[in-house]
Amino acid sequence: MTEKIINLETVNPIEFFGVNNGKLDILKKKFPLLKILSRGTQIKLSGAPEQVDTAKEKIELIVQYLERNGHMSENYFEQILGGDDSETIDNFVDRNPNDILVFGPNGKTVRARTANQKKMVGHADKNDILFAIGPAGTGKTYTAVALAVRALKNKAVKKIILTRPAVEAGESLGFLPGDLKEKIDPYLRPLYDALDDMIPADKLGYYMSNRTIEIAPLAYMRGRTLDNAFIILDEAQNATDLQLKMFLTRIGANAKAIITGDLTQVDLPKNQKSGLEKALRILKNIDGISHIALDEEDVVRHRLVKAIIKAYDREKDREQQAP
């Protein structure tokens, strides 16, 4: 008699168990000698070792398929459980990726939606540091957060750290009313919004309370070493040269970092220069550091946002050409 627990956090539970547990019933019929229990995002198998191993292998194949394709019919579910042609299924998975990164609450799928967002995913998988640069609305922050949540769910990292320079509040934050969290939260709101799309509210609250997910201003990264973490520095164009160097040298063992920014929207005081442009230049040819440029073709907000970005770009070109 043996027991095994399989984690289903990386897929939509409704897609795995089926409506009214229709697919779970198929699984139980295919393995009548096993005791099969579902608990939240886990499935527990109990029975003879060879039966448990066979069921586990089939379930992992289904999970792999769902991670890449998002949906599986009951017929196909039954076919995988009943057949041994795993090679055919593996080949199908490889031929038909559709870039799902995370299953959010209520079955919401989060995926790379544009060519450059897909490149961003590929670059992040192959490099420990990625600079993703582009205008507002191109999905750079959202995609970065999705990659971080995927890494956490897959247990590739132990924590997520999201940070931004709070320059609009003068970084000191001292003159603003309220406690520290109340002062900081408005400047970190876009990061919370992205997380809300990807993690159920109760689980997100738990992750925040035990600091599995941490959101803090860039100034609070000083002096830390960030190990076993997926770290995102958002709005990096608002970091000074020293701040950006400080951030990049915090990265520890088994850590990944994505730095996002828009060089056309620097909010620093006039006497301070953005450190992002310099970092992009001097870190260009280091193995393990990659760069991706997103543009108006990657805009996934309202259709007018793309037109607005193009209009501003044309005006900038005219201003530069003017005598």
C-alpha positions as a Python dict, from the first residue, in 0.01 Angstrom:
ca = {
    (1, 'M'): (0, 0, 0),
    (2, 'T'): (142, 340, -100),
    (3, 'E'): (25, 700, -112),
    (4, 'K'): (121, 986, -344),
    (5, 'I'): (3, 1347, -362),
    (6, 'I'): (7, 1534, -693),
    (7, 'N'): (-3, 1912, -699),
    (8, 'L'): (-237, 2071, -957),
    (9, 'E'): (-155, 2438, -884),
    (10, 'T'): (-22, 2503, -1234),
    (11, 'V'): (-352, 2419, -1408),
    (12, 'N'): (-713, 2526, -1382),
    (13, 'P'): (-873, 2275, -1137),
    (14, 'I'): (-1205, 2292, -1323),
    (15, 'E'): (-1028, 2182, -1643),
    (16, 'F'): (-866, 1890, -1462),
    (17, 'F'): (-1160, 1768, -1251),
    (18, 'G'): (-1429, 1861, -1505),
    (19, 'V'): (-1770, 2020, -1458),
    (20, 'N'): (-1941, 1849, -1162),
    (21, 'N'): (-1622, 1638, -1129),
    (22, 'G'): (-1698, 1462, -1459),
    (23, 'K'): (-1331, 1399, -1539),
    (24, 'L'): (-1255, 1292, -1181),
    (25, 'D'): (-1527, 1027, -1214),
    (26, 'I'): (-1360, 903, -1535),
    (27, 'L'): (-1028, 882, -1349),
    (28, 'K'): (-1184, 680, -1067),
    (29, 'K'): (-1345, 438, -1315),
    (30, 'K'): (-1015, 387, -1495),
    (31, 'F'): (-842, 302, -1167),
    (32, 'P'): (-1112, 124, -960),
    (33, 'L'): (-860, -35, -723),
    (34, 'L'): (-721, 300, -613),
    (35, 'K'): (-856, 539, -353),
    (36, 'I'): (-855, 880, -521),
    (37, 'L'): (-925, 1196, -319),
    (38, 'S'): (-926, 1556, -439),
    (39, 'R'): (-844, 1836, -194),
    (40, 'G'): (-831, 2186, -337),
    (41, 'T'): (-542, 2191, -583),
    (42, 'Q'): (-413, 1846, -485),
    (43, 'I'): (-505, 1492, -571),
    (44, 'K'): (-417, 1200, -341),
    (45, 'L'): (-369, 845, -470),
    (46, 'S'): (-370, 542, -237),
    (47, 'G'): (-331, 177, -336),
    (48, 'A'): (-94, -81, -478),
    (49, 'P'): (244, 78, -573),
    (50, 'E'): (230, -18, -942),
    (51, 'Q'): (-127, 113, -978),
    (52, 'V'): (-38, 440, -802),
    (53, 'D'): (269, 486, -1024),
    (54, 'T'): (67, 424, -1341),
    (55, 'A'): (-208, 668, -1238),
    (56, 'K'): (51, 929, -1133),
    (57, 'E'): (224, 902, -1472),
    (58, 'K'): (-107, 952, -1656),
    (59, 'I'): (-212, 1244, -1435),
    (60, 'E'): (123, 1419, -1485),
    (61, 'L'): (82, 1378, -1860),
    (62, 'I'): (-264, 1541, -1839),
    (63, 'V'): (-122, 1824, -1625),
    (64, 'Q'): (158, 1879, -1879),
    (65, 'Y'): (-97, 1895, -2159),
    (66, 'L'): (-323, 2138, -1968),
    (67, 'E'): (-28, 2362, -1880),
    (68, 'R'): (41, 2412, -2248),
    (69, 'N'): (-307, 2398, -2400),
    (70, 'G'): (-545, 2511, -2126),
    (71, 'H'): (-836, 2281, -2219),
    (72, 'M'): (-894, 1910, -2266),
    (73, 'S'): (-1218, 1739, -2366),
    (74, 'E'): (-1354, 1449, -2160),
    (75, 'N'): (-1297, 1218, -2459),
    (76, 'Y'): (-932, 1316, -2482),
    (77, 'F'): (-897, 1291, -2103),
    (78, 'E'): (-1030, 935, -2119),
    (79, 'Q'): (-807, 855, -2418),
    (80, 'I'): (-492, 959, -2231),
    (81, 'L'): (-589, 758, -1923),
    (82, 'G'): (-666, 449, -2129),
    (83, 'G'): (-378, 455, -2379),
    (84, 'D'): (-3, 417, -2363),
    (85, 'D'): (81, 645, -2656),
    (86, 'S'): (241, 917, -2443),
    (87, 'E'): (489, 998, -2722),
    (88, 'T'): (205, 1109, -2950),
    (89, 'I'): (68, 1335, -2677),
    (90, 'D'): (412, 1480, -2600),
    (91, 'N'): (459, 1560, -2969),
    (92, 'F'): (116, 1724, -2981),
    (93, 'V'): (206, 1939, -2679),
    (94, 'D'): (532, 2046, -2844),
    (95, 'R'): (362, 2132, -3172),
    (96, 'N'): (80, 2331, -3017),
    (97, 'P'): (208, 2565, -2747),
    (98, 'N'): (-25, 2855, -2678),
    (99, 'D'): (178, 3045, -2420),
    (100, 'I'): (-44, 3008, -2115),
    (101, 'L'): (166, 3124, -1820),
    (102, 'V'): (-77, 3114, -1528),
    (103, 'F'): (-432, 3010, -1451),
    (104, 'G'): (-586, 3286, -1243),
    (105, 'P'): (-905, 3293, -1033),
    (106, 'N'): (-1226, 3165, -1196),
    (107, 'G'): (-1037, 2992, -1475),
    (108, 'K'): (-884, 3312, -1616),
    (109, 'T'): (-586, 3233, -1839),
    (110, 'V'): (-284, 3463, -1846),
    (111, 'R'): (-66, 3424, -2151),
    (112, 'A'): (186, 3602, -2369),
    (113, 'R'): (-35, 3768, -2629),
    (114, 'T'): (204, 3935, -2873),
    (115, 'A'): (522, 3837, -3056),
    (116, 'N'): (746, 4043, -2828),
    (117, 'Q'): (572, 3922, -2512),
    (118, 'K'): (641, 3565, -2629),
    (119, 'K'): (1004, 3663, -2689),
    (120, 'M'): (1010, 3808, -2339),
    (121, 'V'): (901, 3470, -2198),
    (122, 'G'): (1172, 3291, -2397),
    (123, 'H'): (1445, 3537, -2292),
    (124, 'A'): (1339, 3515, -1925),
    (125, 'D'): (1353, 3134, -1933),
    (126, 'K'): (1709, 3137, -2069),
    (127, 'N'): (1859, 3429, -1874),
    (128, 'D'): (1879, 3526, -1507),
    (129, 'I'): (1845, 3900, -1575),
    (130, 'L'): (1616, 4050, -1839),
    (131, 'F'): (1561, 4414, -1931),
    (132, 'A'): (1215, 4462, -2088),
    (133, 'I'): (1186, 4814, -2228),
    (134, 'G'): (883, 4968, -2396),
    (135, 'P'): (599, 5221, -2370),
    (136, 'A'): (297, 5200, -2144),
    (137, 'G'): (42, 4933, -2224),
    (138, 'T'): (278, 4687, -2392),
    (139, 'G'): (227, 4426, -2118),
    (140, 'K'): (586, 4425, -1995),
    (141, 'T'): (498, 4447, -1624),
    (142, 'Y'): (200, 4213, -1653),
    (143, 'T'): (405, 3950, -1838),
    (144, 'A'): (688, 3984, -1585),
    (145, 'V'): (448, 3931, -1293),
    (146, 'A'): (296, 3628, -1470),
    (147, 'L'): (645, 3477, -1513),
    (148, 'A'): (714, 3535, -1143),
    (149, 'V'): (383, 3373, -1036),
    (150, 'R'): (451, 3077, -1266),
    (151, 'A'): (798, 3032, -1112),
    (152, 'L'): (647, 3039, -761),
    (153, 'K'): (372, 2791, -847),
    (154, 'N'): (627, 2559, -1011),
    (155, 'K'): (844, 2588, -696),
    (156, 'A'): (1135, 2721, -904),
    (157, 'V'): (1167, 3003, -647),
    (158, 'K'): (1056, 3047, -286),
    (159, 'K'): (940, 3407, -306),
    (160, 'I'): (848, 3695, -533),
    (161, 'I'): (978, 4046, -472),
    (162, 'L'): (817, 4333, -664),
    (163, 'T'): (962, 4680, -637),
    (164, 'R'): (934, 5026, -792),
    (165, 'P'): (1102, 5360, -731),
    (166, 'A'): (842, 5572, -548),
    (167, 'V'): (970, 5894, -702),
    (168, 'E'): (627, 6052, -727),
    (169, 'A'): (626, 6052, -347),
    (170, 'G'): (979, 6182, -327),
    (171, 'E'): (1107, 5838, -208),
    (172, 'S'): (1118, 5969, 151),
    (173, 'L'): (736, 5943, 174),
    (174, 'G'): (755, 6144, 495),
    (175, 'F'): (513, 6421, 406),
    (176, 'L'): (228, 6190, 308),
    (177, 'P'): (-51, 6114, 559),
    (178, 'G'): (-107, 5764, 695),
    (179, 'D'): (113, 5472, 799),
    (180, 'L'): (393, 5335, 581),
    (181, 'K'): (172, 5091, 389),
    (182, 'E'): (-87, 5360, 316),
    (183, 'K'): (187, 5589, 187),
    (184, 'I'): (347, 5330, -37),
    (185, 'D'): (50, 5138, -178),
    (186, 'P'): (-73, 5395, -435),
    (187, 'Y'): (267, 5384, -610),
    (188, 'L'): (271, 5004, -614),
    (189, 'R'): (-95, 4960, -716),
    (190, 'P'): (-23, 4833, -1072),
    (191, 'L'): (172, 4541, -922),
    (192, 'Y'): (-119, 4454, -690),
    (193, 'D'): (-359, 4474, -986),
    (194, 'A'): (-152, 4224, -1185),
    (195, 'L'): (-133, 3984, -889),
    (196, 'D'): (-511, 4009, -836),
    (197, 'D'): (-558, 3870, -1188),
    (198, 'M'): (-336, 3568, -1119),
    (199, 'I'): (-382, 3458, -757),
    (200, 'P'): (-708, 3413, -561),
    (201, 'A'): (-758, 3687, -300),
    (202, 'D'): (-733, 3459, 6),
    (203, 'K'): (-413, 3296, -120),
    (204, 'L'): (-262, 3631, -217),
    (205, 'G'): (-337, 3760, 132),
    (206, 'Y'): (-164, 3456, 281),
    (207, 'Y'): (141, 3499, 55),
    (208, 'M'): (164, 3867, 150),
    (209, 'S'): (130, 3799, 523),
    (210, 'N'): (411, 3541, 530),
    (211, 'R'): (623, 3746, 286),
    (212, 'T'): (624, 3482, 14),
    (213, 'I'): (522, 3779, -202),
    (214, 'E'): (671, 4112, -104),
    (215, 'I'): (596, 4450, -260),
    (216, 'A'): (816, 4739, -153),
    (217, 'P'): (975, 5063, -279),
    (218, 'L'): (1320, 5033, -434),
    (219, 'A'): (1478, 5222, -144),
    (220, 'Y'): (1389, 4928, 84),
    (221, 'M'): (1608, 4686, -116),
    (222, 'R'): (1931, 4841, 10),
    (223, 'G'): (2153, 4607, 211),
    (224, 'R'): (1958, 4291, 126),
    (225, 'T'): (2067, 3975, -56),
    (226, 'L'): (1780, 3828, -256),
    (227, 'D'): (1819, 3448, -283),
    (228, 'N'): (1575, 3191, -427),
    (229, 'A'): (1356, 3473, -552),
    (230, 'F'): (1195, 3611, -865),
    (231, 'I'): (1254, 3986, -847),
    (232, 'I'): (1087, 4250, -1062),
    (233, 'L'): (1199, 4612, -1075),
    (234, 'D'): (918, 4804, -1243),
    (235, 'E'): (939, 5161, -1378),
    (236, 'A'): (1319, 5135, -1375),
    (237, 'Q'): (1352, 5457, -1577),
    (238, 'N'): (1283, 5632, -1246),
    (239, 'A'): (1583, 5473, -1076),
    (240, 'T'): (1907, 5667, -1056),
    (241, 'D'): (2238, 5514, -1162),
    (242, 'L'): (2329, 5431, -801),
    (243, 'Q'): (1986, 5287, -724),
    (244, 'L'): (1994, 5061, -1031),
    (245, 'K'): (2344, 4939, -948),
    (246, 'M'): (2232, 4878, -589),
    (247, 'F'): (1934, 4674, -711),
    (248, 'L'): (2131, 4465, -959),
    (249, 'T'): (2393, 4378, -698),
    (250, 'R'): (2124, 4252, -455),
    (251, 'I'): (2056, 3946, -674),
    (252, 'G'): (2162, 3626, -497),
    (253, 'A'): (2178, 3252, -560),
    (254, 'N'): (1898, 3088, -761),
    (255, 'A'): (1737, 3423, -837),
    (256, 'K'): (1591, 3574, -1152),
    (257, 'A'): (1527, 3943, -1214),
    (258, 'I'): (1323, 4132, -1472),
    (259, 'I'): (1375, 4506, -1502),
    (260, 'T'): (1099, 4692, -1688),
    (261, 'G'): (1100, 5053, -1796),
    (262, 'D'): (995, 5322, -2043),
    (263, 'L'): (1271, 5570, -2128),
    (264, 'T'): (1013, 5817, -2264),
    (265, 'Q'): (847, 5860, -1922),
    (266, 'V'): (1119, 5960, -1675),
    (267, 'D'): (971, 6126, -1364),
    (268, 'L'): (1297, 6203, -1184),
    (269, 'P'): (1375, 6563, -1081),
    (270, 'K'): (1559, 6762, -1349),
    (271, 'N'): (1888, 6745, -1161),
    (272, 'Q'): (1885, 6360, -1159),
    (273, 'K'): (1951, 6132, -1455),
    (274, 'S'): (1785, 5797, -1511),
    (275, 'G'): (2024, 5508, -1458),
    (276, 'L'): (1836, 5281, -1698),
    (277, 'E'): (1991, 5406, -2022),
    (278, 'K'): (2343, 5361, -1882),
    (279, 'A'): (2263, 5013, -1748),
    (280, 'L'): (2128, 4906, -2087),
    (281, 'R'): (2446, 5030, -2254),
    (282, 'I'): (2713, 4889, -2023),
    (283, 'L'): (2542, 4553, -1954),
    (284, 'K'): (2470, 4479, -2319),
    (285, 'N'): (2715, 4194, -2388),
    (286, 'I'): (2715, 4005, -2058),
    (287, 'D'): (2619, 3639, -2082),
    (288, 'G'): (2304, 3573, -1878),
    (289, 'I'): (2170, 3927, -1919),
    (290, 'S'): (1919, 3977, -2200),
    (291, 'H'): (1728, 4271, -2347),
    (292, 'I'): (1389, 4286, -2517),
    (293, 'A'): (1229, 4595, -2672),
    (294, 'L'): (850, 4615, -2685),
    (295, 'D'): (670, 4871, -2903),
    (296, 'E'): (326, 4997, -2998),
    (297, 'E'): (249, 4667, -3176),
    (298, 'D'): (249, 4501, -2831),
    (299, 'V'): (-13, 4735, -2682),
    (300, 'V'): (-295, 4527, -2535),
    (301, 'R'): (-499, 4808, -2379),
    (302, 'H'): (-767, 5013, -2554),
    (303, 'R'): (-712, 5034, -2933),
    (304, 'L'): (-658, 5412, -2904),
    (305, 'V'): (-349, 5364, -2682),
    (306, 'K'): (-154, 5236, -2982),
    (307, 'A'): (-257, 5542, -3186),
    (308, 'I'): (-163, 5775, -2898),
    (309, 'I'): (186, 5621, -2867),
    (310, 'K'): (242, 5656, -3244),
    (311, 'A'): (129, 6021, -3236),
    (312, 'Y'): (371, 6105, -2955),
    (313, 'D'): (654, 5922, -3135),
    (314, 'R'): (587, 6123, -3453),
    (315, 'E'): (588, 6447, -3254),
    (316, 'K'): (915, 6352, -3084),
    (317, 'D'): (1074, 6286, -3425),
    (318, 'R'): (952, 6627, -3550),
    (319, 'E'): (1094, 6805, -3245),
    (320, 'Q'): (1431, 6635, -3290),
    (321, 'Q'): (1445, 6732, -3657),
    (322, 'A'): (1346, 7094, -3597),
    (323, 'P'): (1636, 7345, -3622),
}
